[in-house]
Amino acid sequence: RAAEGGANIIDVVAFPFVTDVEKVLAELPLPEWGKYSNRFKVGGIKITLDGSPQGRTAFFTAPYLTGGPAGEKDWKGEPTFPQDLANKMVKKVYELGVPLILHCNGDAAIDMVIDGLRQAGALAAADRRGIVIHSQFMRPDQLDAYVELGISPSFFTGHTFFWGDVHIENVGMERASSISPKAAPQAKGLRFGNHSDFAVTPMDPLLMMQSAILRTTRSGVVLGPDQRVDALTAFKMTEGDFLALAASVTRLPSSVAPSPGLRDTITGGWVSLSTWTVSGVKAVDTRVVADVTLDIPGVDTPSRGRLISIPADGRPR
């Protein structure tokens, strides 16, 4: 209704829950998915497989140290759907040929995603760009599965600040330190993004970047210092790489880098490479200029997206 009334002032991409697919298809035929109308489009389908680690509803392979939310003993959380039903849901989305987003926090829920995608015949070469939202408590072997299946994680590094101390209490320092790893997937060549899960936490890109760089809790504990990234990587995973994950372009090679003006802006004082000055940034203003089609060398199909302008020098306005 907001789109029909012309109320959208930003582009809105909706991913309806898998349980609502038939209803959405009845109102919007599949050929119309992925097409903007009044700054709104249906981008794909979402499947939620577990809850939150701070609420002790994320699904783990090892028990919480603090039990369940209702006092359960030996509590590992629980999935939203059983494995066989989750597999059928994933297969259905793949048969529809639309993008798939899956919500997973615990490593057991991530195992369910991996099994479901394997059962659906997913392969990295197919370039379906499946995204696992949060992917927080990943095991190293699951990163290898992501590479195999072409899955991209969109992490939630703000958790290190907002609930890092709670995670230490709930699952212990070792598991808490592995939350939203950055250096490990980067070493595997995975493309990944970062998000705020607004309105769960503030829509604050600079705080998202700072949490990826520092990984400090409210009490000042550093969670997984080996998974920190530099400021440029934090910027890319919050902006450009996240847009690529969301398929805002048809194809975007990993070799595409920020323009010289943007790189100068990042490294020249706006987002200092010093991890201690990021919080001093006050404001960023980006503007959608136009729809664009780009011919990228080495890519057969044109890349479509939105042209964004950022001041090449000086403080962003």
Salt bridges, closest charged atoms under 4 A:
ASP11 OD1 - ARG39 NE 3.01
ASP11 OD2 - ARG306 NE 2.80
GLU22 OE2 - LYS92 NZ 2.70
ASP50 OD1 - HIS103 ND1 3.52
GLU95 OE2 - LYS91 NZ 2.37
ASP107 OD2 - ARG139 NH1 2.99
ASP111 OD1 - ARG139 NH2 2.87
ASP127 OD1 - ARG129 NE 3.58
ASP127 OD2 - ARG251 NE 3.57
ASP141 OD1 - ARG139 NE 2.96
ASP144 OD1 - LYS188 NZ 2.60
GLU148 OE1 - ARG118 NH2 2.66
ASP197 OD2 - HIS134 NE2 3.67
ASP241 OD1 - ARG191 NE 3.61
ASP285 OD2 - ARG287 NH1 3.08
ASP291 OD1 - ARG306 NH1 3.06
